[in-house]
Amino acid sequence: MASTHSMVISMRLPTESGQRLKRMAKRHGWTPSDASARLVEEGLRRSEFAFIDFRDSSVGRQACLQGSTLAVWEVMLLVRSYKGDVRAVAEHLHWPKIKVQAAIRYAEAFPDEINDAVSENSSTDFTALSRVLPQAVDFKAGKVATTHAGHLKARKPKR
């Protein structure tokens, strides 16, 4: 949510809100001013786009679809894989079409944000992922099984 131009607006917050803002800023490595600007921007976007919410993730704050674990960029991967067929994506997700359309509208309004997230996802391969998540397993259907102790072992696919 970078902006090249800014405007100074002063505001008063209740003490408890100011303390919560400072804690959030510290947790993310932001200044309280940056945190409040981000929260205002997110609030404006939530009011302008149906079904959009923002959540913390391992890669930072992301626009997500309400009532879902999916980020907008993840929905857009599905939209692209279904060649823009909103009905097919909605059926795939068991969502109403309007929810998929909401993700598309948000992505159209903030294409750089969504395209950057898609590119970041595309650049992550299994080796990079396993560095961050050492427990990750490169799963191939029918090739991996777990033992009773939870250890992985190879298994031949059934014929």
Secondary structure, DSSP 8 states (H G I E B T S, - for coil): ---S----------HHHHHHHHHHHHHHT--HHHHHHHHHHHHHHHHHSTTEEEEEETTEEEEEETTSS-BHHHHHHHHHHTTT-HHHHHHHHT--HHHHHHHHHHHHHSHHHHHHHHHHHHT--HHHHHHH-TT-----TTTEEE-TTS-EEE-----
